[in-house]
């Protein structure tokens, strides 16, 4: 870049930035050196799997990281194809690799690039680990002489960098989790859109290996500019499978009756999108409810003690479904890393977040868009019903939640006040939208609960906004009241 590279900010999703000052070769070298130092200090043995999605510089980034890790004496698995995020998790959990360094910026615009780290449990790294990587990497940005590396060809010749088939072990494991026979025999017309990402060859092999003649790849385009993806609401390209804008070509095919069910994954395949003939694009909250109910009733061999897990901003309809089956609910802060311990220990029947992330018992400790799409295809095949119809049956039994998330601009003063707000300072509040307040949580923003509603305010880490979430089981008008009174409670102008 012509200007000074931005500092490494290594959160749960790693370091991300726009190509240039936001993310350049030095960032890749510095982060790889930080990972090498982490492994040496902690005496972590075993190879590191490297790879990335289908972005412009993902392959080059992986090769740069391979040279640095090998230069530090670490063995590396570098497959000759783009690699989905959930596959990193799967091969680590299967013992093929000890950790992973993944070049991706998820569904961010095409000019963005990033690196994220998965440790021995296969899921997103915890805050302590990411803080160490960030600090070590920034030391390397300040003094690149701290970076040790060797040419990739030399690393290959020395046996430090190896190729490997990582698709087969993932699909072998997936075949034990998804009822592909039911999908095949149903005859349901299924369309899948990889959105130009890493899932494309995996869906191709799923179709071939399990003889799914009723499955069609709606678009097999791979283009690092992602110019074939319709622009999002703000005019930028985002490969987001839960947004109606990039999903428009697939939705048109569903609306025309070409497909009864359609699924999509983002470029690194950790998020899902689902569309149906009757329901159009399915809200991720709705899809998660259908998935939970199905898994609780169609996986009889799973332990009856498993909990449901959801993030703090995800629908409470999941709680009502879980309660019917005598299951408790684990509510996490935002970020899939908070599910890792429970998934790794086999405590959750399903873990889901409203931003279209899902994993399940015995599966990956990362969210998995490929698994999710095939699960919803199985649900459609096994029940013979549209996902939207299944959701409507659930709301008829448990009540219909009205859900909304909105962004509220904040000044520096408002931001500081909201940041300092906690349960103790709201202890005097007794009522929200006509219902008694039953609980206040302040671990990730501030969330206020009543029997039939809740409202949550969280500050954005990158923009001058507060994210205001709310849900009500008492109708649309009550939801607006919850939002309005909640914003007032939090000192926001709604």
C-alpha angles and dihedrals in degrees: 000000000000090000130052113288114255116252116266110262104188110189130156091295092044126238117329133178145140114283107270119034091003096053126004140149091278090058090053093047093046094048092047090050089050090053091048090052091048091052093048094048093048095040091236111177129198135057126302115230112223131192143103148206130285098281121131097261101026095104094045090047091054091050092050090051091047091056092050096045091046090047086059092050098257121138116236136201108209112177119204094236138058111277128216118232094241090054089059087056094045097051091046091051090047090056095245091119135019096217142346139232109199126194107213144115093200111222095341119128116291095256091062124092134180150167127225131184129222116193129203096299090059096234132101113302120258124248095262092054095045091048090055092048091048094050094045092046093050090052087056092048088055093046114021089183086081089070118095118195144152133208112277093236090055091048090052092049090051091052093244094117117052135178119225141177103248096164096071098056090047094050093043088056093043090055088063091053104043127055098230091168090062091050092049096047096044095073089214109157104241127188123191127193117193090191089228093300145126095281093072098089090040093055089045091054092044089054092047100039096047096036094238098173090166091062120089129185101230094200127009096182117138113187123151091217089057086212091152090066113093113244120263126243093283097047095259125116113249122168093217114152093197094057120089093219102063089033094056098105091051092044091054090056090050092048090050090055095247089125130026090197131021133183136187140187130204121244096279091036098233096118130057138213124195129192131176139191093248103031104036113207107005118224108243090233090057093046092051091054092052091047094051094049091048095048091049091054103033104044101066094165093060117100115270091223096067116126128219114239129203138163122255094259097047126106120282090216083090088063092054092049092048092048092057089060093044094252126140124224128234111209114201136190115256113290130068090242087080090065095051098090093049095044092047091051093047095243101131131072087198138352117204143168131198091243090074100269122140142166132159147205114311093004134100126321087224125070110264124208094184092053090046095051092049091045091055089046088053091048091052091047097045098044097035087221137115114256090236091053090051090051091050090054089054094050090048088058102036105023133267115275120210109211133186139168121194136173117235120197114236134196122221088259093051091045092053092048093050092046090055094046117109142161093273093056090051094045091108093059109103106171142035122191093339097313130099115256108244101180143006123201124192105175095105110017114315124300125189120198133200127174094268105019147031139192129201132191121195128173119234114240093212108031136047092252141102117222109227117198126181141168133187133184090197100075142275095293091052090050090056089050091050090051094046096046092039091054090050090050090052094045094249129137107235 
